[in-house]
Amino acid sequence: MRWLVDVCYLLAAVLLLPVVIYRALTTGKYRRGWIQRLGGMPILPPDGRRVWIHAVSVGEINAVRGLVEMWREGSDNTELIISTTTDTGYARARQLFPDLLVIRYPLDISWFVRRGLKRIAPSMVVLVELEVWYQFVTQAAKMEIPVAVINGRLSETSIRRFKWIKPIARQMFESLTWIGAQDKTYANRFCLMGVPAGRVTVTGSMKWDGAQITDYIEGTEELARAMGCDRNRPTWVCGSTGPGEEKLVLDAFGKLREKHQNLQLAVVPRKPERFGEVADLIVRSGFDCIRRSDFPDGKACPPLENSVMLGDTMGELRKFYLLADVVFVGRTLARMGGSDMMEVAGLAKPIIVGSHTENFADTMRQLEEGNAILVASADLENPEAADILADAVGKLLDDPVAARGMGDNGREVVKKNRGATERTLDTLMEIMRRAEHSVT
């Protein structure tokens, strides 16, 4: 089976190589870290307690921040290694964990994986959400390294895809030591794919713990001054937006300003490679574009009446959210899965989303039950989508008392759901103890 999977990967690599080269040349992606992607990790001594935590990108890195901090406080003799797949995830990991070794995740070809595992020599591997790859999981199991999935989720789309390779998928899932699933639905799906029920626990989502409950974030006022954001005027912030959404947001903004002339707008696209594209779109839509990269702290933008703020730096989304009177969470107006609403709820801001929140089904359920979110029932294919979005934002701008109440409700939902990180860490440390005991 191992050789069959390797052959399939190599054939896929040949087909995808032109795409990778094109994106590397045009967007700058995939240019770095190839030695480590091929298994050339730093060679670490094969002794001591070492945990390899893999989080694919920025969202997953943010989700494990609390876990890493808690683990280091509770077990100072455990060495933690962080790996990521994306460039943005790597940069965020280096920012959050400057004193930890941060590496690139190896390509899932058996000899690259074995080389990487032998060099890092982990006592345990922890995968975040659904970063489950056949060679990595089965090779680690073959080397008697326990592999756990934390904050686990498994979508219906993934289930359908895995069914096409059912024997391979079953062997992979059966090799996992433990799953900490976000909710019962995900737990049942993991069992359906072959994980024994005794190895699956519903822990809740660790992202609730990562949602900072605060009314103050250092640097927010400096951001506002730099971007020319008037704190006495209402501000609409659209975060983690995806392709097509910015155009609709700008159209809705134009409609809203017919009634709310002093409304301010900030847009923060999800992917850095789209910053330039969105800046051009803002200008083509008839607005002046105030780019955060042009106005760092200490350099104030002059007052501009017909402007839109663009968050084109990394790690400042929460600051923008804290400036908001209303927040639209992006990647929800098309089938892009949605984005994290929890951090907005922790800041007690009223939240608007579109119709597509498939990756956050349980989060949506809890926020809706807590009267903490407003769904603008529209998508990019609806010609009236801009009107629908503008109506939803206008509803909250017209009733600030209701908007504040929605924000307060969101914060209460966050408080109610905290604790998944501690539950997850307790189980991981028990798995580590059992593994050490079996060796001795």
C-alpha positions in Angstrom: 0.0 0.0 0.0 2.9 2.4 0.9 4.4 2.1 -2.6 1.0 2.5 -4.3 0.4 5.7 -2.4 3.9 7.0 -3.3 3.4 6.3 -7.0 0.0 8.2 -6.9 1.6 11.1 -5.2 4.5 11.2 -7.7 2.1 11.2 -10.6 0.1 14.0 -9.0 3.3 15.9 -8.4 4.2 15.7 -12.1 0.8 17.0 -13.1 0.8 19.8 -10.5 4.4 21.0 -11.0 3.6 23.6 -13.6 0.9 25.1 -11.4 3.3 25.2 -8.4 6.0 26.9 -10.5 3.5 29.4 -11.9 2.2 30.3 -8.4 5.8 30.5 -7.1 6.6 33.0 -9.8 3.4 35.1 -9.7 2.5 35.0 -6.0 5.7 34.1 -4.2 4.1 31.0 -2.6 6.0 27.7 -2.4 9.5 29.3 -2.8 10.9 28.6 0.7 11.5 25.6 2.9 12.0 22.9 0.3 14.8 21.2 2.1 12.6 20.6 5.1 9.6 19.7 2.9 11.8 16.9 1.5 12.5 15.7 5.1 15.8 17.6 5.7 14.9 18.6 9.2 17.4 19.6 11.9 18.9 16.4 13.4 17.8 16.3 17.1 19.1 13.9 19.8 16.8 10.9 20.0 16.2 11.2 23.8 14.0 13.2 26.1 10.3 14.1 25.7 9.7 15.8 22.4 6.3 16.6 20.9 5.8 17.5 17.2 2.7 19.7 16.8 1.6 20.3 13.2 -0.8 23.2 12.4 -1.3 23.8 8.7 -1.8 27.6 8.6 -2.6 30.7 10.6 -5.9 29.7 11.9 -4.6 26.4 13.3 -1.5 28.1 14.7 -3.7 30.6 16.6 -5.8 27.7 17.9 -2.9 25.9 19.5 -1.3 29.0 21.1 -3.0 28.4 24.4 -2.2 24.7 24.3 1.5 25.4 23.7 1.6 27.9 26.6 -0.3 25.6 28.9 1.9 22.6 28.0 5.1 24.5 28.6 3.9 25.7 32.0 2.8 22.3 33.1 5.7 20.2 31.7 8.9 22.2 31.4 10.9 19.1 30.5 8.8 18.6 27.3 10.4 20.0 24.1 7.8 21.3 21.6 8.4 21.4 17.9 6.0 23.3 15.6 5.5 22.6 11.9 3.3 24.4 9.3 2.5 24.0 5.7 1.8 27.5 4.4 4.2 30.5 4.4 1.7 32.6 6.4 1.4 29.8 9.0 5.2 29.6 9.2 5.5 33.4 9.7 2.7 33.4 12.4 4.3 30.5 14.2 7.7 32.2 14.3 5.9 35.3 15.6 4.0 33.5 18.4 6.8 31.0 19.4 10.1 32.8 18.8 12.0 30.4 21.1 10.7 27.2 19.7 11.9 25.3 16.6 9.5 26.0 13.8 9.8 23.7 10.7 8.0 22.9 7.4 5.8 19.9 7.2 7.3 17.2 4.9 5.6 16.2 1.6 3.7 13.0 2.2 6.0 10.6 0.4 7.3 7.8 2.5 11.0 8.4 2.3 10.6 12.1 3.0 8.4 11.4 6.0 10.7 8.7 7.5 13.7 11.0 7.1 11.8 13.8 8.9 10.6 11.6 11.7 14.0 10.1 12.3 15.6 13.5 12.4 13.1 15.1 14.8 12.6 11.9 16.8 9.4 12.9 18.5 7.9 11.0 21.4 4.5 12.0 20.1 2.9 13.7 17.1 -0.1 16.1 17.5 -2.0 17.1 14.3 -4.5 20.0 14.4 -8.0 19.7 13.0 -7.7 17.5 9.9 -4.1 17.4 8.8 -4.1 13.6 8.5 -1.9 12.3 5.7 -1.5 8.6 4.9 2.3 8.2 4.9 2.9 10.5 7.8 0.4 8.8 10.0 1.2 5.2 9.1 5.0 5.7 9.1 4.8 7.2 12.6 2.6 4.3 13.8 5.2 1.9 12.3 7.9 3.7 14.3 5.6 3.3 17.4 5.1 7.1 17.7 1.6 7.9 18.9 -0.3 10.3 16.7 -3.2 12.3 18.1 -5.6 14.7 16.3 -6.8 17.6 18.3 -9.6 20.1 17.7 -10.6 17.4 15.2 -13.1 18.1 12.5 -14.2 16.1 9.4 -16.5 17.6 6.9 -19.1 15.8 4.7 -17.0 16.8 1.7 -13.9 15.1 3.2 -16.0 12.0 3.9 -17.0 11.7 0.3 -13.5 12.1 -0.9 -12.1 9.5 1.5 -14.7 7.0 0.3 -13.0 7.0 -3.1 -9.9 5.6 -1.4 -11.6 3.7 1.4 -9.0 1.0 2.0 -6.2 3.6 2.2 -8.3 6.0 4.3 -9.3 3.2 6.7 -5.7 2.1 7.3 -4.7 5.7 7.9 -7.5 6.5 10.4 -7.0 3.1 12.2 -3.4 4.1 12.8 -4.4 7.2 14.9 -3.9 6.9 18.7 -6.6 9.4 19.7 -9.0 12.0 18.3 -10.2 15.0 20.3 -13.2 16.0 18.2 -14.9 19.4 18.3 -18.4 18.0 18.6 -20.4 14.8 18.4 -21.0 15.1 14.6 -17.3 15.2 13.9 -16.7 12.4 16.4 -19.2 10.1 14.6 -17.6 10.9 11.3 -14.1 9.9 12.5 -15.6 6.6 13.8 -17.3 6.1 10.4 -13.8 6.4 8.7 -12.4 3.6 10.9 -11.2 5.2 14.2 -12.3 2.9 17.0 -14.9 4.6 19.2 -12.8 4.2 22.3 -10.1 6.4 20.7 -12.5 9.3 20.1 -13.5 12.0 22.7 -15.6 15.1 22.2 -13.5 17.8 23.7 -15.1 20.9 22.2 -13.3 23.5 20.0 -10.1 24.9 21.3 -10.8 28.0 19.3 -13.2 29.1 21.9 -10.3 29.3 24.3 -8.2 31.3 21.8 -11.0 33.9 21.5 -9.6 36.7 23.6 -12.2 38.2 25.9 -11.1 41.8 26.1 -12.0 45.4 25.3 -8.4 46.4 24.9 -5.7 45.2 22.5 -2.3 46.9 22.6 -1.7 48.9 19.5 -5.3 49.4 18.4 -5.4 53.1 19.0 -2.1 53.5 17.1 -3.6 51.6 14.3 -6.7 53.9 14.2 -4.5 57.0 14.2 -2.3 55.6 11.4 -5.3 54.7 9.2 -7.2 57.9 9.8 -10.0 56.0 11.5 -12.3 58.5 13.4 -13.3 56.8 16.7 -16.4 59.1 16.8 -17.8 57.7 13.6 -19.3 54.2 13.1 -17.0 51.6 11.5 -17.8 48.5 9.6 -15.0 45.9 9.5 -15.0 43.0 7.0 -12.4 40.4 8.0 -11.0 37.3 6.3 -12.7 38.1 3.1 -12.4 35.8 0.0 -12.5 36.3 -3.8 -15.7 38.1 -5.0 -16.7 39.2 -1.5 -14.8 42.5 -1.5 -16.7 43.7 -4.6 -20.0 42.9 -3.0 -18.9 44.6 0.3 -17.9 47.8 -1.6 -21.2 47.8 -3.4 -23.1 47.4 -0.1 -20.9 50.2 1.4 -21.9 52.6 -1.3 -25.6 51.8 -0.6 -25.2 52.2 3.1 -23.5 55.6 2.8 -26.7 57.0 1.2 -28.2 56.9 4.8 -25.1 56.6 7.0 -22.9 59.3 5.4 -20.2 59.1 8.1 -19.8 55.3 8.0 -16.2 54.0 7.7 -15.2 50.7 6.1 -12.1 48.5 6.7 -11.5 45.4 4.6 -9.0 42.7 5.7 -8.6 39.9 3.0 -7.8 36.5 4.3 -4.8 35.8 1.9 -1.8 38.1 1.7 -1.3 37.4 -2.1 -4.7 39.1 -2.7 -3.8 42.4 -1.0 -2.7 44.2 -4.2 -5.8 42.9 -6.1 -8.2 44.2 -3.4 -6.4 47.6 -3.3 -6.9 47.9 -7.0 -10.6 46.9 -6.7 -11.1 49.6 -4.0 -9.7 52.3 -6.3 -11.7 51.0 -9.3 -14.8 51.2 -7.2 -14.3 54.9 -6.8 -12.7 55.1 -3.3 -9.3 56.2 -2.0 -7.5 53.1 -0.6 -5.7 53.6 2.7 -3.3 50.6 3.0 -2.0 49.7 6.4 1.4 48.9 4.9 1.7 52.6 3.7 0.7 53.9 7.2 2.5 52.0 10.0 2.3 53.2 13.6 3.6 56.8 13.9 2.7 57.8 10.3 -0.8 59.2 10.2 -3.0 59.2 7.1 -4.5 62.6 6.3 -8.3 62.9 6.5 -10.0 61.5 3.4 -13.8 61.6 3.0 -14.2 59.0 0.3 -11.8 56.2 1.5 -11.7 52.6 2.5 -9.1 51.1 4.9 -7.3 48.0 3.7 -5.6 45.8 6.3 -2.7 44.4 4.3 -0.4 43.3 7.1 -0.3 40.1 9.1 -1.4 39.7 12.7 -3.6 42.8 13.0 -7.1 41.4 12.3 -8.1 41.5 15.9 -7.1 45.2 16.2 -9.3 46.0 13.2 -12.2 44.0 14.8 -11.8 46.0 18.0 -12.3 49.2 16.0 -15.6 47.9 14.6 -19.2 48.8 15.4 -20.3 46.0 13.1 -18.3 43.0 11.8 -18.8 41.0 8.7 -16.9 37.7 8.8 -15.8 36.7 5.3 -15.6 33.5 3.2 -19.3 33.1 4.0 -20.9 34.5 0.8 -19.7 31.5 -1.3 -18.8 27.9 -0.7 -15.5 28.7 0.9 -16.3 27.1 4.3 -16.5 30.2 6.4 -14.0 31.9 8.8 -13.6 32.0 12.6 -16.4 34.0 14.3 -15.2 33.2 17.8 -12.6 35.9 18.1 -15.1 38.5 17.1 -17.5 37.2 19.7 -14.8 37.4 22.4 -14.4 41.1 21.6 -18.2 41.5 22.1 -18.8 42.8 18.5 -22.1 42.2 16.6 -21.4 39.6 13.9 -22.9 39.3 10.4 -22.1 36.3 8.1 -23.4 35.0 4.8 -25.2 31.8 4.1 -22.1 29.6 3.8 -20.6 28.6 7.2 -20.1 24.8 6.6 -16.8 24.6 8.5 -18.3 26.2 11.6 -21.6 24.4 11.9 -21.4 23.9 15.7 -20.1 27.4 16.2 -23.0 28.8 14.2 -25.5 26.7 16.1 -24.3 28.0 19.5 -24.1 31.7 18.4 -27.5 31.5 16.8 -29.0 29.9 20.0 -27.3 32.7 22.0 -28.8 35.4 19.8 -25.2 36.5 19.0 -25.1 36.5 15.2 -27.0 37.8 12.2 -27.1 35.8 8.9 -27.4 37.8 5.7 -29.1 35.1 3.6 -27.2 35.8 0.4 -24.4 34.5 -1.7 -22.3 35.9 -4.6 -24.6 34.4 -7.2 -27.6 36.4 -5.9 -27.9 39.7 -7.9 -29.5 41.2 -4.8 -26.7 40.2 -2.4 -25.3 43.7 -1.9 -28.7 44.9 -0.9 -29.2 42.1 1.5 -25.8 42.6 3.1 -26.4 46.4 3.3 -29.8 45.8 4.9 -28.2 43.6 7.6 -25.5 46.1 8.4 -28.0 49.0 8.4 -30.2 47.1 10.8 -27.4 47.0 13.4 -26.3 50.6 12.7 -29.8 51.8 13.2 -30.2 50.1 16.5 -26.9 50.4 18.5 -28.5 49.1 21.7 -29.5 45.8 19.9 -26.1 45.7 18.3 -24.4 46.0 21.7 -26.7 43.3 23.1 -25.7 40.9 20.3 -22.1 41.6 21.0 -22.5 40.9 24.7 -24.4 37.7 23.9 -21.5 36.5 21.8 -19.1 37.0 24.6 -21.3 35.0 26.9 -21.3 32.1 24.4 -17.5 32.2 24.3 -17.3 32.1 28.1 -19.7 29.1 28.2 -17.6 27.1 25.8 -14.1 27.5 27.2 -12.2 24.6 28.6 -11.4 22.4 25.5 -7.7 23.2 25.6 -7.3 22.0 29.2 -9.3 18.8 28.5 -7.2 18.2 25.4 -3.9 18.7 27.2 -4.9 16.3 30.0 -5.4 13.5 27.5 -2.3 14.2 25.5 -0.1 14.1 28.6 -1.8 10.8 29.6 -1.0 9.4 26.2 2.6 10.5 26.6 2.8 8.8 30.0 1.4 5.6 28.7 3.9 5.6 25.8 6.8 6.2 28.1 5.6 3.5 30.5 5.3 0.9 27.6 8.9 1.7 26.6 10.2 1.2 30.1 
